[in-house]
Amino acid sequence: MTRWQWYWAAWLVIGFLLPETWALLTGSRNTLSDTVWSWFGVREGVPIWQWNVLHLVLFAFMVWLLGHMAFRIWP
């Protein structure tokens, strides 16, 4: 592995996987998804027809991210 590959691997483990795993194991609401949901005002039990523009922006980003990361489309 090159120096940059080690850097990104370490960042992924230290900056993301360890804090996410700890939050999930302890039942904390400090996960990445909970943070994003609160930033965009997503609440449990809100029907889709009551979404606002921020909800739609988040949904569009998540669809793009899925296509980009999982299916390698939409560069």
PyMOL commands that set and color helices and strands:
alter all, ss='L'
color gray80, all
select helices_A, chain A and resi 3-26+32-39+48-50+53-70
alter helices_A, ss='H'
color red, helices_A
deselect
rebuild
show_as cartoon
